Amino acid sequence: RLENGEIRRGGSIDTLRGLIAEHGRGRVPLWIQYANDQAEGLLKLGADWHVRPTTGFVEALKEAFGDDRVEVVFNRHIDHDASSDVEHAA
């Protein structure tokens, strides 16, 4: 889950980009739950952001963003109207 201020500062996006580069791109889509004062939503990032959800990558995400802000869900249909259904979120 990324908050509006984190996006403006760019730190979270740069951190995420660096972790993907470090751990290797993959074929699993990355979803971000984004929120600001006006709205919130679930965003599916493009193919350049696909990941390999290895244990090391997930641990690095949790270290960078916090355990409570990273969720990995496999083989789950994403309901775009339900922001709680997150395949990969940071």
A tleap script that builds the chain and sets N, CA, C and O, in Angstrom:
source leaprc.protein.ff14SB
mol = sequence {
  NARG LEU GLU ASN GLY GLU ILE ARG ARG GLY
  GLY SER ILE ASP THR LEU ARG GLY LEU ILE
  ALA GLU HIE GLY ARG GLY ARG VAL PRO LEU
  TRP ILE GLN TYR ALA ASN ASP GLN ALA GLU
  GLY LEU LEU LYS LEU GLY ALA ASP TRP HIE
  VAL ARG PRO THR THR GLY PHE VAL GLU ALA
  LEU LYS GLU ALA PHE GLY ASP ASP ARG VAL
  GLU VAL VAL PHE ASN ARG HIE ILE ASP HIE
  ASP ALA SER SER ASP VAL GLU HIE ALA CALA
}
set mol.1.N position { 0.862 -1.168 0.000 }
set mol.1.CA position { 0.000 0.000 0.000 }
set mol.1.C position { 0.901 1.221 0.000 }
set mol.1.O position { 1.773 1.362 0.857 }
set mol.2.N position { 0.689 2.085 -0.947 }
set mol.2.CA position { 1.458 3.320 -1.032 }
set mol.2.C position { 0.537 4.504 -0.791 }
set mol.2.O position { -0.572 4.561 -1.323 }
set mol.3.N position { 0.998 5.430 0.001 }
set mol.3.CA position { 0.233 6.634 0.276 }
set mol.3.C position { 0.684 7.744 -0.670 }
set mol.3.O position { 1.774 7.678 -1.238 }
set mol.4.N position { -0.151 8.754 -0.834 }
set mol.4.CA position { 0.108 9.839 -1.779 }
set mol.4.C position { 1.472 10.492 -1.577 }
set mol.4.O position { 2.192 10.715 -2.551 }
set mol.5.N position { 1.837 10.800 -0.351 }
set mol.5.CA position { 3.113 11.455 -0.088 }
set mol.5.C position { 4.301 10.623 -0.521 }
set mol.5.O position { 5.310 11.172 -0.963 }
set mol.6.N position { 4.204 9.321 -0.406 }
set mol.6.CA position { 5.297 8.444 -0.810 }
set mol.6.C position { 5.512 8.496 -2.319 }
set mol.6.O position { 6.649 8.459 -2.790 }
set mol.7.N position { 4.430 8.582 -3.068 }
set mol.7.CA position { 4.545 8.664 -4.531 }
set mol.7.C position { 5.181 9.984 -4.923 }
set mol.7.O position { 6.065 10.011 -5.779 }
set mol.8.N position { 4.750 11.075 -4.316 }
set mol.8.CA position { 5.309 12.396 -4.658 }
set mol.8.C position { 6.799 12.449 -4.374 }
set mol.8.O position { 7.560 13.009 -5.164 }
set mol.9.N position { 7.224 11.879 -3.265 }
set mol.9.CA position { 8.647 11.889 -2.936 }
set mol.9.C position { 9.443 10.970 -3.851 }
set mol.9.O position { 10.644 11.165 -4.040 }
set mol.10.N position { 8.779 9.968 -4.419 }
set mol.10.CA position { 9.447 9.061 -5.341 }
set mol.10.C position { 10.240 7.969 -4.669 }
set mol.10.O position { 10.682 7.039 -5.343 }
set mol.11.N position { 10.437 8.044 -3.373 }
set mol.11.CA position { 11.261 7.066 -2.691 }
set mol.11.C position { 10.743 5.654 -2.804 }
set mol.11.O position { 11.519 4.730 -3.049 }
set mol.12.N position { 9.457 5.466 -2.633 }
set mol.12.CA position { 8.901 4.123 -2.679 }
set mol.12.C position { 8.986 3.526 -4.072 }
set mol.12.O position { 9.301 2.345 -4.222 }
set mol.13.N position { 8.714 4.312 -5.074 }
set mol.13.CA position { 8.779 3.818 -6.450 }
set mol.13.C position { 10.222 3.479 -6.808 }
set mol.13.O position { 10.482 2.443 -7.421 }
set mol.14.N position { 11.154 4.337 -6.433 }
set mol.14.CA position { 12.567 4.060 -6.708 }
set mol.14.C position { 13.030 2.807 -5.969 }
set mol.14.O position { 13.772 1.995 -6.522 }
set mol.15.N position { 12.595 2.654 -4.728 }
set mol.15.CA position { 12.947 1.471 -3.948 }
set mol.15.C position { 12.393 0.214 -4.611 }
set mol.15.O position { 13.105 -0.779 -4.759 }
set mol.16.N position { 11.134 0.257 -5.007 }
set mol.16.CA position { 10.504 -0.885 -5.656 }
set mol.16.C position { 11.215 -1.238 -6.961 }
set mol.16.O position { 11.494 -2.407 -7.226 }
set mol.17.N position { 11.499 -0.240 -7.758 }
set mol.17.CA position { 12.215 -0.461 -9.026 }
set mol.17.C position { 13.578 -1.114 -8.769 }
set mol.17.O position { 13.973 -2.031 -9.489 }
set mol.18.N position { 14.284 -0.646 -7.758 }
set mol.18.CA position { 15.581 -1.209 -7.420 }
set mol.18.C position { 15.490 -2.648 -6.955 }
set mol.18.O position { 16.336 -3.469 -7.309 }
set mol.19.N position { 14.470 -2.967 -6.162 }
set mol.19.CA position { 14.302 -4.345 -5.686 }
set mol.19.C position { 13.985 -5.291 -6.840 }
set mol.19.O position { 14.481 -6.417 -6.875 }
set mol.20.N position { 13.169 -4.844 -7.772 }
set mol.20.CA position { 12.857 -5.679 -8.934 }
set mol.20.C position { 14.118 -5.911 -9.752 }
set mol.20.O position { 14.372 -7.032 -10.193 }
set mol.21.N position { 14.907 -4.868 -9.956 }
set mol.21.CA position { 16.153 -5.014 -10.717 }
set mol.21.C position { 17.123 -5.957 -10.008 }
set mol.21.O position { 17.777 -6.781 -10.648 }
set mol.22.N position { 17.211 -5.833 -8.699 }
set mol.22.CA position { 18.134 -6.660 -7.911 }
set mol.22.C position { 17.740 -8.129 -7.908 }
set mol.22.O position { 18.603 -9.005 -7.982 }
set mol.23.N position { 16.438 -8.406 -7.822 }
set mol.23.CA position { 15.963 -9.781 -7.695 }
set mol.23.C position { 15.525 -10.380 -9.023 }
set mol.23.O position { 15.180 -11.560 -9.082 }
set mol.24.N position { 15.534 -9.601 -10.070 }
set mol.24.CA position { 15.193 -10.106 -11.399 }
set mol.24.C position { 13.723 -9.975 -11.726 }
set mol.24.O position { 12.852 -10.246 -10.900 }
set mol.25.N position { 13.470 -9.556 -12.946 }
set mol.25.CA position { 12.094 -9.486 -13.420 }
set mol.25.C position { 11.571 -10.894 -13.628 }
set mol.25.O position { 12.335 -11.841 -13.812 }
set mol.26.N position { 10.260 -11.009 -13.597 }
set mol.26.CA position { 9.635 -12.312 -13.779 }
set mol.26.C position { 8.374 -12.203 -14.605 }
set mol.26.O position { 8.228 -11.312 -15.441 }
set mol.27.N position { 7.464 -13.129 -14.354 }
set mol.27.CA position { 6.224 -13.171 -15.127 }
set mol.27.C position { 4.992 -12.920 -14.272 }
set mol.27.O position { 3.873 -12.968 -14.783 }
set mol.28.N position { 5.168 -12.656 -12.995 }
set mol.28.CA position { 4.035 -12.467 -12.097 }
set mol.28.C position { 3.713 -10.976 -12.001 }
set mol.28.O position { 4.587 -10.169 -11.684 }
set mol.29.N position { 2.456 -10.611 -12.275 }
set mol.29.CA position { 2.093 -9.191 -12.210 }
set mol.29.C position { 2.177 -8.640 -10.788 }
set mol.29.O position { 1.997 -9.359 -9.806 }
set mol.30.N position { 2.451 -7.371 -10.718 }
set mol.30.CA position { 2.551 -6.659 -9.445 }
set mol.30.C position { 1.372 -5.707 -9.338 }
set mol.30.O position { 1.101 -4.932 -10.255 }
set mol.31.N position { 0.683 -5.771 -8.225 }
set mol.31.CA position { -0.456 -4.899 -7.949 }
set mol.31.C position { -0.089 -3.994 -6.779 }
set mol.31.O position { 0.583 -4.413 -5.837 }
set mol.32.N position { -0.543 -2.748 -6.858 }
set mol.32.CA position { -0.301 -1.785 -5.780 }
set mol.32.C position { -1.643 -1.230 -5.319 }
set mol.32.O position { -2.459 -0.790 -6.129 }
set mol.33.N position { -1.855 -1.257 -4.031 }
set mol.33.CA position { -3.027 -0.574 -3.483 }
set mol.33.C position { -2.569 0.837 -3.144 }
set mol.33.O position { -1.709 1.032 -2.284 }
set mol.34.N position { -3.152 1.819 -3.828 }
set mol.34.CA position { -2.748 3.215 -3.678 }
set mol.34.C position { -3.863 3.997 -2.985 }
set mol.34.O position { -5.044 3.766 -3.246 }
set mol.35.N position { -3.491 4.908 -2.116 }
set mol.35.CA position { -4.489 5.721 -1.423 }
set mol.35.C position { -3.976 7.148 -1.240 }
set mol.35.O position { -2.793 7.376 -0.990 }
set mol.36.N position { -4.898 8.099 -1.372 }
set mol.36.CA position { -4.629 9.488 -0.995 }
set mol.36.C position { -5.856 10.013 -0.262 }
set mol.36.O position { -6.757 9.238 0.057 }
set mol.37.N position { -5.910 11.308 0.009 }
set mol.37.CA position { -7.032 11.869 0.771 }
set mol.37.C position { -8.355 11.802 0.018 }
set mol.37.O position { -9.419 11.827 0.635 }
set mol.38.N position { -8.299 11.716 -1.306 }
set mol.38.CA position { -9.497 11.761 -2.141 }
set mol.38.C position { -10.055 10.388 -2.495 }
set mol.38.O position { -11.270 10.218 -2.599 }
set mol.39.N position { -9.174 9.411 -2.681 }
set mol.39.CA position { -9.627 8.103 -3.163 }
set mol.39.C position { -8.554 7.051 -2.921 }
set mol.39.O position { -7.434 7.353 -2.508 }
set mol.40.N position { -8.929 5.820 -3.191 }
set mol.40.CA position { -7.949 4.747 -3.169 }
set mol.40.C position { -8.351 3.736 -4.231 }
set mol.40.O position { -9.514 3.656 -4.628 }
set mol.41.N position { -7.369 2.966 -4.684 }
set mol.41.CA position { -7.664 1.989 -5.713 }
set mol.41.C position { -6.554 0.967 -5.849 }
set mol.41.O position { -5.471 1.115 -5.283 }
set mol.42.N position { -6.846 -0.059 -6.604 }
set mol.42.CA position { -5.916 -1.136 -6.864 }
set mol.42.C position { -5.379 -0.959 -8.275 }
set mol.42.O position { -6.151 -0.886 -9.231 }
set mol.43.N position { -4.065 -0.889 -8.411 }
set mol.43.CA position { -3.424 -0.651 -9.703 }
set mol.43.C position { -2.587 -1.855 -10.109 }
set mol.43.O position { -1.748 -2.325 -9.340 }
set mol.44.N position { -2.812 -2.344 -11.300 }
set mol.44.CA position { -1.974 -3.416 -11.844 }
set mol.44.C position { -0.887 -2.752 -12.677 }
set mol.44.O position { -1.175 -2.044 -13.641 }
set mol.45.N position { 0.363 -2.987 -12.295 }
set mol.45.CA position { 1.474 -2.377 -13.008 }
set mol.45.C position { 1.767 -3.160 -14.285 }
set mol.45.O position { 1.428 -4.339 -14.395 }
set mol.46.N position { 2.398 -2.492 -15.244 }
set mol.46.CA position { 2.677 -3.080 -16.542 }
set mol.46.C position { 3.736 -4.170 -16.507 }
set mol.46.O position { 4.309 -4.475 -15.461 }
set mol.47.N position { 3.982 -4.750 -17.676 }
set mol.47.CA position { 4.887 -5.897 -17.802 }
set mol.47.C position { 6.305 -5.582 -17.335 }
set mol.47.O position { 7.005 -6.484 -16.877 }
set mol.48.N position { 6.743 -4.349 -17.436 }
set mol.48.CA position { 8.081 -3.977 -16.957 }
set mol.48.C position { 8.218 -4.131 -15.444 }
set mol.48.O position { 9.329 -4.136 -14.914 }
set mol.49.N position { 7.103 -4.254 -14.764 }
set mol.49.CA position { 7.095 -4.376 -13.311 }
set mol.49.C position { 6.779 -5.791 -12.848 }
set mol.49.O position { 6.608 -6.014 -11.650 }
set mol.50.N position { 6.698 -6.751 -13.758 }
set mol.50.CA position { 6.438 -8.135 -13.361 }
set mol.50.C position { 7.618 -8.654 -12.545 }
set mol.50.O position { 8.764 -8.267 -12.771 }
set mol.51.N position { 7.321 -9.530 -11.602 }
set mol.51.CA position { 8.327 -9.960 -10.629 }
set mol.51.C position { 8.463 -11.481 -10.577 }
set mol.51.O position { 7.627 -12.224 -11.092 }
set mol.52.N position { 9.544 -11.909 -9.938 }
set mol.52.CA position { 9.739 -13.307 -9.535 }
set mol.52.C position { 9.544 -13.312 -8.025 }
set mol.52.O position { 10.420 -12.840 -7.300 }
set mol.53.N position { 8.433 -13.827 -7.532 }
set mol.53.CA position { 8.135 -13.717 -6.095 }
set mol.53.C position { 8.891 -14.734 -5.243 }
set mol.53.O position { 8.289 -15.564 -4.562 }
set mol.54.N position { 10.205 -14.654 -5.294 }
set mol.54.CA position { 11.040 -15.537 -4.480 }
set mol.54.C position { 10.955 -15.117 -3.015 }
set mol.54.O position { 10.523 -14.009 -2.697 }
set mol.55.N position { 11.363 -15.998 -2.152 }
set mol.55.CA position { 11.390 -15.680 -0.729 }
set mol.55.C position { 12.259 -14.455 -0.469 }
set mol.55.O position { 11.891 -13.586 0.320 }
set mol.56.N position { 13.403 -14.387 -1.127 }
set mol.56.CA position { 14.298 -13.242 -0.952 }
set mol.56.C position { 13.666 -11.933 -1.381 }
set mol.56.O position { 13.832 -10.911 -0.715 }
set mol.57.N position { 12.938 -11.957 -2.498 }
set mol.57.CA position { 12.272 -10.745 -2.977 }
set mol.57.C position { 11.184 -10.300 -2.009 }
set mol.57.O position { 11.087 -9.118 -1.679 }
set mol.58.N position { 10.373 -11.236 -1.559 }
set mol.58.CA position { 9.287 -10.896 -0.628 }
set mol.58.C position { 9.860 -10.372 0.686 }
set mol.58.O position { 9.341 -9.404 1.242 }
set mol.59.N position { 10.914 -10.993 1.182 }
set mol.59.CA position { 11.545 -10.504 2.416 }
set mol.59.C position { 12.109 -9.104 2.224 }
set mol.59.O position { 12.008 -8.267 3.121 }
set mol.60.N position { 12.709 -8.841 1.051 }
set mol.60.CA position { 13.240 -7.507 0.772 }
set mol.60.C position { 12.114 -6.478 0.708 }
set mol.60.O position { 12.278 -5.356 1.187 }
set mol.61.N position { 10.974 -6.843 0.122 }
set mol.61.CA position { 9.821 -5.937 0.091 }
set mol.61.C position { 9.346 -5.618 1.506 }
set mol.61.O position { 9.071 -4.464 1.833 }
set mol.62.N position { 9.255 -6.650 2.337 }
set mol.62.CA position { 8.787 -6.449 3.710 }
set mol.62.C position { 9.756 -5.586 4.502 }
set mol.62.O position { 9.338 -4.757 5.310 }
set mol.63.N position { 11.041 -5.777 4.274 }
set mol.63.CA position { 12.034 -4.953 4.961 }
set mol.63.C position { 11.937 -3.498 4.510 }
set mol.63.O position { 12.056 -2.583 5.325 }
set mol.64.N position { 11.724 -3.288 3.221 }
set mol.64.CA position { 11.666 -1.928 2.681 }
set mol.64.C position { 10.366 -1.213 3.024 }
set mol.64.O position { 10.373 -0.012 3.295 }
set mol.65.N position { 9.239 -1.944 3.015 }
set mol.65.CA position { 7.935 -1.297 3.146 }
set mol.65.C position { 7.186 -1.654 4.421 }
set mol.65.O position { 6.223 -0.974 4.776 }
set mol.66.N position { 7.606 -2.704 5.116 }
set mol.66.CA position { 6.926 -3.135 6.335 }
set mol.66.C position { 6.132 -4.409 6.109 }
set mol.66.O position { 5.492 -4.585 5.072 }
set mol.67.N position { 6.184 -5.293 7.095 }
set mol.67.CA position { 5.482 -6.584 6.999 }
set mol.67.C position { 3.996 -6.415 6.705 }
set mol.67.O position { 3.421 -7.183 5.934 }
set mol.68.N position { 3.385 -5.423 7.313 }
set mol.68.CA position { 1.942 -5.238 7.180 }
set mol.68.C position { 1.539 -4.611 5.852 }
set mol.68.O position { 0.347 -4.456 5.583 }
set mol.69.N position { 2.505 -4.249 5.020 }
set mol.69.CA position { 2.188 -3.587 3.753 }
set mol.69.C position { 2.494 -4.447 2.536 }
set mol.69.O position { 2.390 -3.976 1.403 }
set mol.70.N position { 2.869 -5.700 2.756 }
set mol.70.CA position { 3.198 -6.606 1.656 }
set mol.70.C position { 2.351 -7.865 1.814 }
set mol.70.O position { 2.307 -8.468 2.886 }
set mol.71.N position { 1.683 -8.249 0.735 }
set mol.71.CA position { 0.877 -9.460 0.748 }
set mol.71.C position { 1.114 -10.199 -0.562 }
set mol.71.O position { 1.099 -9.594 -1.634 }
set mol.72.N position { 1.330 -11.496 -0.475 }
set mol.72.CA position { 1.513 -12.334 -1.655 }
set mol.72.C position { 0.352 -13.317 -1.705 }
set mol.72.O position { 0.092 -14.045 -0.747 }
set mol.73.N position { -0.343 -13.323 -2.841 }
set mol.73.CA position { -1.482 -14.216 -3.020 }
set mol.73.C position { -1.317 -14.895 -4.371 }
set mol.73.O position { -1.161 -14.221 -5.390 }
set mol.74.N position { -1.349 -16.230 -4.387 }
set mol.74.CA position { -1.221 -16.988 -5.628 }
set mol.74.C position { -2.573 -17.562 -6.032 }
set mol.74.O position { -3.411 -17.876 -5.186 }
set mol.75.N position { -2.767 -17.693 -7.342 }
set mol.75.CA position { -3.957 -18.339 -7.897 }
set mol.75.C position { -5.248 -17.766 -7.335 }
set mol.75.O position { -6.132 -18.498 -6.889 }
set mol.76.N position { -5.336 -16.472 -7.367 }
set mol.76.CA position { -6.523 -15.807 -6.853 }
set mol.76.C position { -7.035 -14.855 -7.915 }
set mol.76.O position { -6.262 -14.087 -8.487 }
set mol.77.N position { -8.315 -14.898 -8.181 }
set mol.77.CA position { -8.917 -13.971 -9.124 }
set mol.77.C position { -8.963 -12.592 -8.492 }
set mol.77.O position { -9.375 -12.440 -7.342 }
set mol.78.N position { -8.542 -11.597 -9.242 }
set mol.78.CA position { -8.560 -10.227 -8.732 }
set mol.78.C position { -9.878 -9.576 -9.109 }
set mol.78.O position { -10.185 -9.425 -10.291 }
set mol.79.N position { -10.649 -9.192 -8.116 }
set mol.79.CA position { -11.882 -8.448 -8.326 }
set mol.79.C position { -11.518 -6.976 -8.259 }
set mol.79.O position { -11.200 -6.456 -7.189 }
set mol.80.N position { -11.563 -6.307 -9.396 }
set mol.80.CA position { -11.105 -4.923 -9.460 }
set mol.80.C position { -11.957 -3.970 -8.633 }
set mol.80.O position { -11.556 -2.828 -8.409 }
set mol.81.N position { -13.126 -4.415 -8.176 }
set mol.81.CA position { -13.957 -3.571 -7.333 }
set mol.81.C position { -13.669 -3.771 -5.853 }
set mol.81.O position { -14.202 -3.052 -5.008 }
set mol.82.N position { -12.827 -4.748 -5.541 }
set mol.82.CA position { -12.529 -5.038 -4.126 }
set mol.82.C position { -11.066 -4.765 -3.873 }
set mol.82.O position { -10.212 -5.570 -4.242 }
set mol.83.N position { -10.765 -3.648 -3.252 }
set mol.83.CA position { -9.365 -3.259 -3.057 }
set mol.83.C position { -8.648 -4.169 -2.071 }
set mol.83.O position { -7.425 -4.091 -1.959 }
set mol.84.N position { -9.360 -5.025 -1.358 }
set mol.84.CA position { -8.695 -5.921 -0.425 }
set mol.84.C position { -8.078 -7.121 -1.135 }
set mol.84.O position { -7.246 -7.813 -0.549 }
set mol.85.N position { -8.466 -7.385 -2.382 }
set mol.85.CA position { -7.907 -8.496 -3.137 }
set mol.85.C position { -6.648 -8.024 -3.829 }
set mol.85.O position { -6.713 -7.416 -4.897 }
set mol.86.N position { -5.526 -8.295 -3.242 }
set mol.86.CA position { -4.243 -7.816 -3.754 }
set mol.86.C position { -3.371 -9.015 -4.059 }
set mol.86.O position { -3.129 -9.850 -3.187 }
set mol.87.N position { -2.888 -9.107 -5.316 }
set mol.87.CA position { -2.015 -10.208 -5.648 }
set mol.87.C position { -0.631 -9.949 -5.109 }
set mol.87.O position { -0.084 -10.785 -4.391 }
set mol.88.N position { -0.055 -8.819 -5.434 }
set mol.88.CA position { 1.241 -8.390 -4.893 }
set mol.88.C position { 1.118 -6.904 -4.642 }
set mol.88.O position { 0.812 -6.143 -5.560 }
set mol.89.N position { 1.342 -6.498 -3.462 }
set mol.89.CA position { 1.257 -5.102 -3.156 }
set mol.89.C position { 2.452 -4.699 -2.338 }
set mol.89.O position { 2.994 -5.475 -1.551 }
set mol.90.N position { 2.848 -3.458 -2.546 }
set mol.90.CA position { 3.916 -2.916 -1.758 }
set mol.90.C position { 3.468 -1.597 -1.241 }
set mol.90.O position { 4.216 -0.926 -0.530 }
savepdb mol mol.pdb
quit
